[in-house]
Amino acid sequence: MLEPVALKDFFATFFTSALIIMAGASYALLFAWSKLTQNPQLKYFAYAAYIVLLIAVGLLTQYAHFTGHWLILSWVMVIGYFFAPIAIWHLCVRTHPSSTLTTRNTNE
């Protein structure tokens, strides 16, 4: 049977989960914005948001007592999320050749 999160860890789990959502969204949005505006400084902020995401996932795995396959799944998810915005950007560039996306720099 699954063990529920301890009451003393409930609020930490709640806020860490919210931080995961905010950091993940910030990473994706800042990455796309850096590509659209060709501003490399925004990409550094995107990577900083990804580091916050890594920390938040690490904290959540501790607070929620993830072990075994849940721990592995958490880290596979966070590693995959690093590559998702990059892949989506390349997909958009290749599927919209007539738009202004193709005139932008698509290098990582």
C-alpha angles and dihedrals in degrees: 000000000000117000114228120232111272114255091240088058097042098093093042089051091048095050093042090052090051089049090054090055094047095044093046092050091045091051093051095044095045091047092052092043091051089054095047095048096034088231111148092193090067089056089058089053088049090054090047089054088050090053088053087051091053091050092047092051090049091052093046092053088054097045094044092043094234113188137165116359093001091059092048091046091052093054094042088053094050093046090049090050090060090062099038099080090045092052092045090051092053091046091053093048093050096044096046103048095156096053128088090262091082092058091056124088109265098188118122 
